[in-house]
């Protein structure tokens, strides 16, 4: 289990470096906020689609073999992304799209392997999801800060090559050291591709608690994507003028989330899930946008961003635990993949929304409008949906596999 988590976190580290490097590459080579949004959307959309559409093939091929294959391919594709200034903007968009599709299915299959590994180790699932999210936030904290510094130290091309290297290491670790335990659950019946997808969608459609949580998380991801891909880089360029500030803002958010995860890992099993999920969603979204619109002081932005990071610390672990606890073993790959797609459906929309909103309104007016929209969209499902009645305790899964 330790090796599997470590491999996943190493690839996450490289991805966080690219989160800094690729938008900065586009900004410095094109100067276009709209093109920044297009490149981000080109990665997010295939990521979202492959997370669900490739899962029937992953079940057939085997989740471990799928993980090794896509990580090795990701290493090659990301290495070529670094050549984008010579290949042209169209080639960059295409390469980033391929990389996003590979990473989508790679992330899903590794997460499917987490559950049996945790069960064999006797680890509570809520503690697993919280601890993993905390470790991932720690990696994000380090990766985003080091990403901005690496651009200064070695240049954007070498920073992207480092990301490629992390995927190669991940593939090697899983291939050599990870052996998932055999499952005692009955194997899923062999189904055609479309029937397998329908089965996964059919189960998820019956669980309104999961669907409500996914709507909220997708909304948060939409605005986070716009923030990361467009709004924060532009704010940093205008008010701070150094790419290290971009990494610092994102790193502080990761630091707040890391602190929140430490607390939630210890207290999570004893806390009311509905209340904590709602409070975390409200704190982690709109305030991050509002502060960018209202101030030009970096310290104020960092403080609010840190508090928003604390808020997000409970959101993803609670969703992850609900998925592991509520979904039957035979449907884990498909339902986790579909849920990942639904949770991330806002990413490509957010990336485009970020660029278009700035082009239409200007940075600060766009941030003010989007802060209000984010607040409404993250509160309404929690007020009107099944979580309002406290139905966040998992029910025993009964759907047919």
LINWO-V124417 format. One record per residue. N is the residue number from 1. RES is the residue in one small letter. PHI is phi in whole degrees, 0 to 359 (NA if undefined). OMEGA is omega as a letter, one per 30 degrees, with the letter a starting at -180 (NA if undefined). NEAR is the number of other ideal C-beta (glycine too) atoms within 8 Angstrom. Layout:
n->N res->RES phi->PHI omega->OMEGA near->NEAR
n->N res->RES phi->PHI omega->OMEGA near->NEAR
This chain:
n->1 res->x phi->NA omega->a near->10
n->2 res->x phi->297 omega->a near->5
n->3 res->x phi->295 omega->l near->10
n->4 res->x phi->298 omega->l near->13
n->5 res->x phi->296 omega->l near->11
n->6 res->x phi->298 omega->l near->9
n->7 res->x phi->299 omega->l near->14
n->8 res->x phi->297 omega->a near->12
n->9 res->x phi->290 omega->l near->11
n->10 res->x phi->295 omega->l near->12
n->11 res->x phi->294 omega->l near->16
n->12 res->x phi->297 omega->l near->12
n->13 res->x phi->300 omega->l near->12
n->14 res->x phi->297 omega->l near->16
n->15 res->x phi->296 omega->l near->12
n->16 res->x phi->292 omega->l near->14
n->17 res->x phi->297 omega->l near->16
n->18 res->x phi->291 omega->l near->14
n->19 res->x phi->302 omega->l near->13
n->20 res->x phi->276 omega->a near->18
n->21 res->x phi->290 omega->a near->15
n->22 res->x phi->291 omega->l near->13
n->23 res->x phi->301 omega->l near->15
n->24 res->x phi->292 omega->l near->13
n->25 res->x phi->300 omega->a near->12
n->26 res->x phi->294 omega->a near->13
n->27 res->x phi->297 omega->a near->13
n->28 res->x phi->283 omega->a near->8
n->29 res->x phi->267 omega->a near->7
n->30 res->x phi->241 omega->a near->9
n->31 res->x phi->67 omega->a near->5
n->32 res->x phi->247 omega->l near->8
n->33 res->x phi->299 omega->l near->12
n->34 res->x phi->296 omega->l near->9
n->35 res->x phi->291 omega->l near->11
n->36 res->x phi->301 omega->l near->18
n->37 res->x phi->294 omega->l near->17
n->38 res->x phi->296 omega->a near->12
n->39 res->x phi->295 omega->l near->16
n->40 res->x phi->297 omega->l near->17
n->41 res->x phi->295 omega->l near->13
n->42 res->x phi->296 omega->l near->13
n->43 res->x phi->274 omega->a near->13
n->44 res->x phi->292 omega->a near->15
n->45 res->x phi->296 omega->l near->12
n->46 res->x phi->297 omega->l near->13
n->47 res->x phi->302 omega->a near->14
n->48 res->x phi->296 omega->a near->15
n->49 res->x phi->293 omega->a near->11
n->50 res->x phi->292 omega->l near->13
n->51 res->x phi->303 omega->l near->17
n->52 res->x phi->252 omega->a near->14
n->53 res->x phi->290 omega->a near->8
n->54 res->x phi->268 omega->a near->13
n->55 res->x phi->293 omega->l near->18
n->56 res->x phi->300 omega->l near->11
n->57 res->x phi->292 omega->l near->9
n->58 res->x phi->296 omega->l near->15
n->59 res->x phi->299 omega->a near->11
n->60 res->x phi->287 omega->a near->6
n->61 res->x phi->284 omega->a near->8
n->62 res->x phi->104 omega->a near->7
n->63 res->x phi->294 omega->a near->13
n->64 res->x phi->292 omega->l near->12
n->65 res->x phi->296 omega->l near->8
n->66 res->x phi->297 omega->a near->14
n->67 res->x phi->301 omega->a near->14
n->68 res->x phi->297 omega->a near->11
n->69 res->x phi->296 omega->a near->10
n->70 res->x phi->287 omega->l near->13
n->71 res->x phi->291 omega->l near->16
n->72 res->x phi->297 omega->l near->11
n->73 res->x phi->294 omega->l near->9
n->74 res->x phi->299 omega->l near->15
n->75 res->x phi->301 omega->a near->13
n->76 res->x phi->293 omega->a near->9
n->77 res->x phi->293 omega->a near->12
n->78 res->x phi->296 omega->l near->16
n->79 res->x phi->300 omega->l near->10
n->80 res->x phi->284 omega->l near->9
n->81 res->x phi->305 omega->a near->15
n->82 res->x phi->299 omega->a near->12
n->83 res->x phi->272 omega->a near->8
n->84 res->x phi->305 omega->l near->12
n->85 res->x phi->303 omega->l near->7
n->86 res->x phi->268 omega->a near->5
n->87 res->x phi->271 omega->l near->9
n->88 res->x phi->106 omega->a near->7
n->89 res->x phi->295 omega->l near->8
n->90 res->x phi->298 omega->l near->6
n->91 res->x phi->295 omega->l near->9
n->92 res->x phi->300 omega->l near->13
n->93 res->x phi->300 omega->a near->11
n->94 res->x phi->296 omega->a near->9
n->95 res->x phi->293 omega->l near->13
n->96 res->x phi->295 omega->l near->13
n->97 res->x phi->296 omega->l near->12
n->98 res->x phi->298 omega->l near->10
n->99 res->x phi->299 omega->l near->13
n->100 res->x phi->296 omega->l near->15
n->101 res->x phi->297 omega->l near->13
n->102 res->x phi->295 omega->a near->14
n->103 res->x phi->292 omega->l near->13
n->104 res->x phi->300 omega->a near->18
n->105 res->x phi->287 omega->l near->16
n->106 res->x phi->297 omega->l near->14
n->107 res->x phi->296 omega->a near->11
n->108 res->x phi->296 omega->a near->16
n->109 res->x phi->290 omega->l near->15
n->110 res->x phi->293 omega->l near->14
n->111 res->x phi->291 omega->l near->11
n->112 res->x phi->296 omega->l near->11
n->113 res->x phi->289 omega->a near->14
n->114 res->x phi->297 omega->a near->13
n->115 res->x phi->299 omega->l near->10
n->116 res->x phi->296 omega->l near->10
n->117 res->x phi->294 omega->l near->12
n->118 res->x phi->293 omega->l near->11
n->119 res->x phi->296 omega->l near->8
n->120 res->x phi->294 omega->a near->8
n->121 res->x phi->276 omega->l near->7
n->122 res->x phi->73 omega->a near->4
n->123 res->x phi->263 omega->l near->9
n->124 res->x phi->300 omega->a near->6
n->125 res->x phi->295 omega->l near->12
n->126 res->x phi->295 omega->l near->11
n->127 res->x phi->288 omega->l near->11
n->128 res->x phi->300 omega->a near->13
n->129 res->x phi->295 omega->l near->14
n->130 res->x phi->289 omega->l near->16
n->131 res->x phi->296 omega->l near->10
n->132 res->x phi->297 omega->l near->12
n->133 res->x phi->299 omega->l near->14
n->134 res->x phi->296 omega->l near->15
n->135 res->x phi->296 omega->l near->10
n->136 res->x phi->296 omega->l near->10
n->137 res->x phi->293 omega->l near->15
n->138 res->x phi->298 omega->l near->10
n->139 res->x phi->297 omega->l near->12
n->140 res->x phi->297 omega->l near->15
n->141 res->x phi->301 omega->a near->13
n->142 res->x phi->291 omega->a near->12
n->143 res->x phi->294 omega->a near->15
n->144 res->x phi->289 omega->l near->15
n->145 res->x phi->293 omega->a near->12
n->146 res->x phi->292 omega->l near->10
n->147 res->x phi->299 omega->l near->16
n->148 res->x phi->297 omega->l near->15
n->149 res->x phi->291 omega->a near->10
n->150 res->x phi->298 omega->l near->14
n->151 res->x phi->300 omega->l near->14
n->152 res->x phi->289 omega->a near->7
n->153 res->x phi->282 omega->a near->6
n->154 res->x phi->240 omega->a near->6
n->155 res->x phi->94 omega->a near->7
n->156 res->x phi->293 omega->a near->11
n->157 res->x phi->296 omega->a near->9
n->158 res->x phi->292 omega->l near->10
n->159 res->x phi->299 omega->l near->16
n->160 res->x phi->291 omega->l near->17
n->161 res->x phi->298 omega->l near->11
n->162 res->x phi->297 omega->l near->11
n->163 res->x phi->301 omega->l near->14
n->164 res->x phi->302 omega->l near->16
n->165 res->x phi->297 omega->a near->10
n->166 res->x phi->293 omega->l near->13
n->167 res->x phi->294 omega->l near->15
n->168 res->x phi->296 omega->l near->11
n->169 res->x phi->297 omega->l near->11
n->170 res->x phi->300 omega->l near->13
n->171 res->x phi->300 omega->a near->14
n->172 res->x phi->294 omega->a near->8
n->173 res->x phi->297 omega->a near->13
n->174 res->x phi->294 omega->a near->16
n->175 res->x phi->293 omega->a near->8
n->176 res->x phi->265 omega->a near->6
n->177 res->x phi->246 omega->a near->7
n->178 res->x phi->264 omega->l near->12
n->179 res->x phi->229 omega->a near->5
n->180 res->x phi->300 omega->l near->9
n->181 res->x phi->293 omega->l near->7
n->182 res->x phi->293 omega->a near->4
n->183 res->x phi->270 omega->l near->6
n->184 res->x phi->275 omega->a near->3
n->185 res->x phi->287 omega->l near->7
n->186 res->x phi->296 omega->a near->5
n->187 res->x phi->293 omega->l near->5
n->188 res->x phi->294 omega->l near->9
n->189 res->x phi->297 omega->l near->5
n->190 res->x phi->289 omega->a near->3
n->191 res->x phi->233 omega->l near->9
n->192 res->x phi->294 omega->a near->5
n->193 res->x phi->303 omega->a near->8
n->194 res->x phi->290 omega->l near->6
n->195 res->x phi->294 omega->l near->8
n->196 res->x phi->298 omega->l near->13
n->197 res->x phi->296 omega->a near->14
n->198 res->x phi->299 omega->l near->8
n->199 res->x phi->298 omega->l near->13
n->200 res->x phi->295 omega->l near->15
n->201 res->x phi->296 omega->a near->9
n->202 res->x phi->298 omega->l near->9
n->203 res->x phi->294 omega->a near->13
n->204 res->x phi->296 omega->a near->13
n->205 res->x phi->297 omega->a near->7
n->206 res->x phi->277 omega->a near->7
n->207 res->x phi->254 omega->a near->9
n->208 res->x phi->290 omega->l near->8
n->209 res->x phi->296 omega->l near->12
n->210 res->x phi->299 omega->a near->12
n->211 res->x phi->297 omega->l near->11
n->212 res->x phi->297 omega->l near->13
n->213 res->x phi->298 omega->a near->13
n->214 res->x phi->293 omega->l near->12
n->215 res->x phi->299 omega->a near->11
n->216 res->x phi->295 omega->a near->14
n->217 res->x phi->295 omega->l near->13
n->218 res->x phi->298 omega->l near->13
n->219 res->x phi->296 omega->l near->13
n->220 res->x phi->300 omega->l near->16
n->221 res->x phi->294 omega->l near->13
n->222 res->x phi->300 omega->a near->13
n->223 res->x phi->285 omega->l near->16
n->224 res->x phi->295 omega->l near->11
n->225 res->x phi->296 omega->l near->17
n->226 res->x phi->297 omega->l near->16
n->227 res->x phi->297 omega->a near->14
n->228 res->x phi->288 omega->a near->11
n->229 res->x phi->281 omega->a near->15
n->230 res->x phi->227 omega->a near->17
n->231 res->x phi->296 omega->a near->14
n->232 res->x phi->295 omega->l near->12
n->233 res->x phi->303 omega->l near->13
n->234 res->x phi->292 omega->l near->11
n->235 res->x phi->299 omega->l near->12
n->236 res->x phi->296 omega->l near->14
n->237 res->x phi->299 omega->a near->9
n->238 res->x phi->286 omega->a near->8
n->239 res->x phi->256 omega->a near->8
n->240 res->x phi->237 omega->l near->9
n->241 res->x phi->75 omega->a near->7
n->242 res->x phi->217 omega->l near->6
n->243 res->x phi->298 omega->l near->11
n->244 res->x phi->299 omega->l near->9
n->245 res->x phi->293 omega->l near->12
n->246 res->x phi->299 omega->l near->13
n->247 res->x phi->298 omega->a near->15
n->248 res->x phi->294 omega->l near->12
n->249 res->x phi->299 omega->l near->14
n->250 res->x phi->292 omega->l near->15
n->251 res->x phi->293 omega->l near->13
n->252 res->x phi->294 omega->l near->12
n->253 res->x phi->300 omega->l near->15
n->254 res->x phi->298 omega->l near->15
n->255 res->x phi->295 omega->l near->12
n->256 res->x phi->297 omega->l near->17
n->257 res->x phi->296 omega->l near->17
n->258 res->x phi->296 omega->l near->14
n->259 res->x phi->298 omega->l near->11
n->260 res->x phi->299 omega->l near->14
n->261 res->x phi->293 omega->l near->15
n->262 res->x phi->300 omega->l near->9
n->263 res->x phi->294 omega->a near->9
n->264 res->x phi->291 omega->l near->15
n->265 res->x phi->299 omega->l near->11
n->266 res->x phi->283 omega->a near->6
n->267 res->x phi->255 omega->a near->8
n->268 res->x phi->310 omega->a near->14
n->269 res->x phi->299 omega->a near->7
n->270 res->x phi->257 omega->a near->4
n->271 res->x phi->268 omega->l near->10
n->272 res->x phi->290 omega->a near->6
n->273 res->x phi->295 omega->a near->9
n->274 res->x phi->298 omega->a near->11
n->275 res->x phi->297 omega->a near->8
n->276 res->x phi->293 omega->l near->13
n->277 res->x phi->297 omega->a near->17
n->278 res->x phi->295 omega->a near->10
n->279 res->x phi->296 omega->l near->10
n->280 res->x phi->296 omega->l near->14
n->281 res->x phi->296 omega->a near->16
n->282 res->x phi->293 omega->a near->12
n->283 res->x phi->283 omega->a near->12
n->284 res->x phi->273 omega->a near->13
n->285 res->x phi->256 omega->a near->16
n->286 res->x phi->302 omega->a near->12
n->287 res->x phi->302 omega->l near->12
n->288 res->x phi->296 omega->a near->15
n->289 res->x phi->281 omega->a near->15
n->290 res->x phi->298 omega->a near->12
n->291 res->x phi->292 omega->l near->12
n->292 res->x phi->294 omega->a near->14
n->293 res->x phi->285 omega->a near->10
n->294 res->x phi->258 omega->a near->5
n->295 res->x phi->217 omega->l near->7
n->296 res->x phi->247 omega->a near->3
n->297 res->x phi->265 omega->a near->6
n->298 res->x phi->299 omega->a near->10
n->299 res->x phi->297 omega->l near->6
n->300 res->x phi->296 omega->l near->9
n->301 res->x phi->300 omega->a near->13
n->302 res->x phi->294 omega->a near->11
n->303 res->x phi->295 omega->a near->8
n->304 res->x phi->295 omega->l near->12
n->305 res->x phi->297 omega->l near->14
n->306 res->x phi->297 omega->l near->12
n->307 res->x phi->295 omega->l near->11
n->308 res->x phi->296 omega->l near->15
n->309 res->x phi->298 omega->l near->19
n->310 res->x phi->300 omega->a near->12
n->311 res->x phi->297 omega->a near->16
n->312 res->x phi->288 omega->a near->16
n->313 res->x phi->300 omega->a near->20
n->314 res->x phi->266 omega->a near->16
n->315 res->x phi->293 omega->a near->15
n->316 res->x phi->295 omega->l near->10
n->317 res->x phi->300 omega->l near->16
n->318 res->x phi->293 omega->l near->17
n->319 res->x phi->295 omega->l near->14
n->320 res->x phi->299 omega->l near->13
n->321 res->x phi->296 omega->l near->13
n->322 res->x phi->298 omega->l near->13
n->323 res->x phi->294 omega->l near->12
n->324 res->x phi->297 omega->a near->12
n->325 res->x phi->278 omega->a near->8
n->326 res->x phi->262 omega->a near->11
n->327 res->x phi->261 omega->l near->11
n->328 res->x phi->300 omega->a near->10
n->329 res->x phi->306 omega->a near->7
n->330 res->x phi->294 omega->a near->9
n->331 res->x phi->254 omega->a near->14
n->332 res->x phi->303 omega->a near->12
n->333 res->x phi->299 omega->a near->13
n->334 res->x phi->291 omega->a near->15
n->335 res->x phi->290 omega->l near->13
n->336 res->x phi->297 omega->l near->14
n->337 res->x phi->294 omega->l near->16
n->338 res->x phi->296 omega->l near->15
n->339 res->x phi->297 omega->l near->13
n->340 res->x phi->299 omega->l near->15
n->341 res->x phi->297 omega->l near->14
n->342 res->x phi->294 omega->l near->12
n->343 res->x phi->294 omega->a near->11
n->344 res->x phi->260 omega->a near->14
n->345 res->x phi->299 omega->l near->10
n->346 res->x phi->284 omega->a near->13
n->347 res->x phi->296 omega->l near->16
n->348 res->x phi->295 omega->l near->13
n->349 res->x phi->297 omega->a near->11
n->350 res->x phi->296 omega->l near->17
n->351 res->x phi->298 omega->l near->19
n->352 res->x phi->291 omega->l near->11
n->353 res->x phi->300 omega->l near->12
n->354 res->x phi->300 omega->a near->18
n->355 res->x phi->294 omega->a near->16
n->356 res->x phi->292 omega->a near->10
n->357 res->x phi->295 omega->l near->12
n->358 res->x phi->291 omega->l near->14
n->359 res->x phi->298 omega->a near->7
n->360 res->x phi->275 omega->a near->6
n->361 res->x phi->244 omega->a near->7
n->362 res->x phi->93 omega->a near->6
n->363 res->x phi->298 omega->a near->10
n->364 res->x phi->291 omega->l near->8
n->365 res->x phi->299 omega->l near->9
n->366 res->x phi->298 omega->a near->13
n->367 res->x phi->295 omega->l near->13
n->368 res->x phi->296 omega->a near->10
n->369 res->x phi->296 omega->a near->10
n->370 res->x phi->289 omega->l near->13
n->371 res->x phi->297 omega->l near->13
n->372 res->x phi->295 omega->a near->9
n->373 res->x phi->298 omega->l near->8
n->374 res->x phi->299 omega->l near->14
n->375 res->x phi->300 omega->a near->11
n->376 res->x phi->294 omega->a near->8
n->377 res->x phi->289 omega->l near->9
n->378 res->x phi->270 omega->a near->15
n->379 res->x phi->268 omega->a near->10
n->380 res->x phi->302 omega->a near->8
n->381 res->x phi->297 omega->a near->12
n->382 res->x phi->282 omega->l near->14
n->383 res->x phi->283 omega->a near->7
n->384 res->x phi->260 omega->a near->6
n->385 res->x phi->271 omega->a near->10
n->386 res->x phi->295 omega->l near->8
n->387 res->x phi->293 omega->l near->15
n->388 res->x phi->300 omega->a near->9
n->389 res->x phi->267 omega->l near->5
n->390 res->x phi->80 omega->a near->8
n->391 res->x phi->275 omega->a near->8
n->392 res->x phi->259 omega->l near->11
n->393 res->x phi->285 omega->a near->6
n->394 res->x phi->295 omega->l near->7
n->395 res->x phi->269 omega->l near->6
n->396 res->x phi->300 omega->l near->4
n->397 res->x phi->294 omega->a near->7
n->398 res->x phi->234 omega->a near->4
n->399 res->x phi->294 omega->l near->9
n->400 res->x phi->290 omega->l near->3
n->401 res->x phi->273 omega->NA near->10
